[in-house]
Structure formats: structure tokens, C-alpha cells
Amino acid sequence: LFYFKNSSKKMVLHEELIFLVFITYILLLFELVTSKDVGFNGINLVPFKEIFRYEIGSTNFYKQVIGNIVLFIPFGFFATYYTNVKKISSSALITFFVSLTIEIVQKYIGRSFDIDDIILNVIGGVLGFMIYIALKAVGDRLPSFFRKDGFLSFLSLLILVFVVLYLLGYIVI
């Protein structure tokens, strides 16, 4: 608030909330990828070796395969939102380099380097890109009232209140 008060930049609530969610996601991602792993500690450079190790539908399949994909869907969305890339290949490349960096860091902090994690993360990043493009296409076709900062900020605030009430246990889905 102090920054906006002392600058000529206009505060747009929904953009600030998106930024807050992005920062929270990055912090949670950092915590997850740097926390100590109790399992495999090595290097897997054989593509799909670990992916096909798990039976489809098993708990480990959901945790390891689906989990890595879902973990990077927000990354693909935010990377597209903040870099304004227009090509799926650009989004995949950004996700690849971030995922490769994470895997290298994990190897040096006593965890494992797994090429399958990179593959799955890139799939998640590409899905996030596609979700962003789809939502943007829908948004661009909405009447101008629904694209105004005031309406989007009101909607964002409403969603934030709903999420907080849900997390506090006042709303059960």
C-alpha cells in the first residue's frame, strides 16, 4: 500500500491478488522441492523408467505421476501470464529449464535427479499454458463490463473471501 501511495502506479486489486497467489505458489513449490526426500537418492536418466514403475490408479501413481503434472499446472499458467508468451513451445521451454534447475538443485541437496519428473513437469506446464490461453479466449469474448478492473477486483475479492471461509471451516463443499 505504501508503494502505491508514493508512486504513480494504480493499484488493481485482482492483479495484486494474482501476484499474491503466485508468490504463495512459488514459496510452497520451493518448500516441496527442497524438503528432505526419504526415498530414492540417485540419478534416473532413462525416460519413463519411473513413470511406468507405478501401476495406473495406484496411490504411488497419483502421488508421483499425476502429482508432478498437477504441481506444474499453476507454473505454466503463471509463466504465461507474466511473460505473455504466445507459443506452446516457449512455455514448454521455460518449464523445462525451471524443472531442470529444480532437479539439479535436488541432486545437490541429497535428493534424486529424475528425468521423468522433468517430463511430467513440462506436461503440467503445457497444461497450465493451455488453461491460460483458454481462459483468455473466453475472457476476450465477454462483454466489456466483465473485463473491467472494478468487476474483476470485486470477483477476486469474493473468491478470496470464499477461500478464507472455506479454510476456516465455515463453508463445507
PEDAQUI-V343129 format. One record per residue. RES is the residue in three letters. OMEGA is omega as a letter, one per 30 degrees, with the letter a starting at -180 (999 if undefined). D_FIRST is the distance of its C-alpha to the first C-alpha in whole Angstrom. Layout:
res={RES;RES}
omega={OMEGA;OMEGA}
d_first={D_FIRST;D_FIRST}
This chain:
res={LEU;PHE;TYR;PHE;LYS;ASN;SER;SER;LYS;LYS;MET;VAL;LEU;HIS;GLU;GLU;LEU;ILE;PHE;LEU;VAL;PHE;ILE;THR;TYR;ILE;LEU;LEU;LEU;PHE;GLU;LEU;VAL;THR;SER;LYS;ASP;VAL;GLY;PHE;ASN;GLY;ILE;ASN;LEU;VAL;PRO;PHE;LYS;GLU;ILE;PHE;ARG;TYR;GLU;ILE;GLY;SER;THR;ASN;PHE;TYR;LYS;GLN;VAL;ILE;GLY;ASN;ILE;VAL;LEU;PHE;ILE;PRO;PHE;GLY;PHE;PHE;ALA;THR;TYR;TYR;THR;ASN;VAL;LYS;LYS;ILE;SER;SER;SER;ALA;LEU;ILE;THR;PHE;PHE;VAL;SER;LEU;THR;ILE;GLU;ILE;VAL;GLN;LYS;TYR;ILE;GLY;ARG;SER;PHE;ASP;ILE;ASP;ASP;ILE;ILE;LEU;ASN;VAL;ILE;GLY;GLY;VAL;LEU;GLY;PHE;MET;ILE;TYR;ILE;ALA;LEU;LYS;ALA;VAL;GLY;ASP;ARG;LEU;PRO;SER;PHE;PHE;ARG;LYS;ASP;GLY;PHE;LEU;SER;PHE;LEU;SER;LEU;LEU;ILE;LEU;VAL;PHE;VAL;VAL;LEU;TYR;LEU;LEU;GLY;TYR;ILE;VAL;ILE}
omega={l;l;a;a;a;l;l;a;l;l;l;a;a;l;l;l;l;l;l;l;l;l;l;l;a;l;l;l;l;l;a;a;l;l;a;l;a;a;a;l;a;a;l;l;l;a;l;l;a;a;a;l;a;l;a;a;l;l;l;l;l;a;a;a;a;l;l;l;a;a;a;l;l;l;l;l;a;l;l;a;a;l;l;l;a;a;l;a;l;l;l;l;l;a;l;a;l;l;l;l;l;a;l;l;l;l;a;l;l;l;a;l;a;l;l;l;l;l;a;l;l;l;l;l;l;l;l;l;a;l;l;a;l;l;l;l;l;a;l;a;l;l;a;l;a;l;a;a;a;l;a;l;l;l;l;l;l;l;l;l;l;a;l;l;l;a;l;l;l;l;l;a;999}
d_first={0;4;5;5;6;9;10;12;11;11;8;11;11;14;14;11;13;16;14;14;17;18;17;19;22;22;22;24;26;26;28;30;32;32;33;37;39;42;44;46;45;46;46;47;48;50;48;48;50;47;46;50;50;49;51;49;47;47;45;44;44;41;40;41;41;39;36;36;36;33;31;30;30;26;26;29;26;23;25;26;23;21;25;26;29;32;35;36;37;34;32;35;35;31;32;35;34;31;34;36;34;33;37;38;35;37;40;39;38;41;40;42;42;42;43;43;39;38;40;39;35;36;37;34;32;34;34;30;31;33;31;28;31;32;29;28;32;31;28;30;33;31;31;28;26;25;24;21;18;18;20;19;16;18;20;18;16;20;21;18;20;23;23;21;24;26;25;26;29;29;30;33;34}
